[in-house]
Structure formats: C-alpha cells, structure tokens
Amino acid sequence: MTPSQPTPPRDSADPRLYMRIVTDVRQQLTTGAITTGNTVSITHLARQWATTRDTASRALQALQRDGLLKCYPGFGYIALPQPATDQHTPVGEPAK
C-alpha cells in the first residue's frame, strides 16, 4: 500500500469486529457508562472503532435484538432500562 492510499477499514481484515463492538457497548450498558435514554450513535461507534457505518450498525442491531437498545429511525439508538441483577437469597438465610 502506498502512502497516498487510504487505510482500509479495520473490519475488512476482521469480520468479527462487530462482536467486539457489541461486547464493549453491552459492558458500558451494564456498568452504567451508558445510561437509560442515552443515544448510541452509529457514526460515533464507526469513528471510535475505525470501521464502517455498516459494521457499527450491525453491532447496534444485535443489541436491539437483545432488548438493550431501541432504534428510532432518523434519531438513532436509545439505551433501554437494564434489568436488575438477579439477587437470590442464599439457601439457609432469611430473605430480606
């Protein structure tokens, strides 16, 4: 590749990049780094991960299928409320 040619998007070499994006955004949702009502932008993710909008979109669609985001056409993806962690009472201990 000559210096005048643009660098190809990272996902052209790694077709599983969208899954790494899914994992990262999922972690941000579960830790509260992205909170309910926050917008998650395809363009922002594509720039952050140096990838195409198609790859970023594919990642957000996967998170939407999992119920973590909702797509509003023309506006973007919005973080949905996250389910509370399941807190079981250990066997032999009284429930609080």
N, C-alpha and C positions, 0 to 999 in steps of 0.2 A: 504494500500500500504506500503510495506517495504522500508526502505531507499535505498536498493540496486536496486530497480526497477526504471526505468526512468520515469520522469513525462510525462504523455500523452500530446500530442499537445493540445493547448488551444481550437482549433476548434472542438475537439472531444466532448467537453462539450457545445459549442456554434456554431451551424451550420450557424449562420448569421454573423460570424466573417468576411467573405469575404466582406460583405456590409459595415462594419466599415472600412475596408481597402480601399474600393472604395471611401468612403466619405473622408477619410484622404488624399488619393492621389489626388482626384479631387480638394480638397481645396488647396493643395500645387501647383497644376497646375494653378488654378485661381488667387492665390496670387503671383505667380512668384517664389515661393520657388523651384519649378521645372520648368525650362525654356525650350523653344523650342530647340530640339536637344539633351537634356539630356537623358541619358539612365536610365530606371527604371528596376531594376533587381528583378527577381522572388526570387532568393536566398537571396538578401538583405532584401526584404519585409518579407520573411518567417522567417528570423532570428529576424528582428525587432519586429515582432508581435508574436514570439514564436509559429509559426504554421507550417503547412506542405507546401511544394512547390505547391501542388495541390490547396490549398486554395489561396495562393498568385497568382498563375496562373489564377485561376477563376476570381479574382478581376481585374487583368490586362486585361483579355479577355473582361470583361464587359466595361472597359474604352475604349478598342479598338472599341467595337461595338458602343460606343457613339461618336467616332471620336476624342478622346483625345490623343490616343496613336496609334502607328503603330508597328506591330511585324515584326522583321527581323529575320527569323529562324537562329539559330546559333550565333546571336549577341545580341538580346534582344528587349525590347520595347523602342521606342523612343517617346519623347513628341512632339506632333504636335503643330503648331501655334494655339493659342487660339483665338476664335472670339472676336472682340472688343465688349465691352459692348454697349448695345443699348442706345444711348443718345438721348432721344426725347426732342424736344423743347416744353416747357410748352405752353399750349393754351394761346393766347393773347400776347406772347412775340415773338419778331422778331428772325428769325433764324440767327445764327452766321455764 
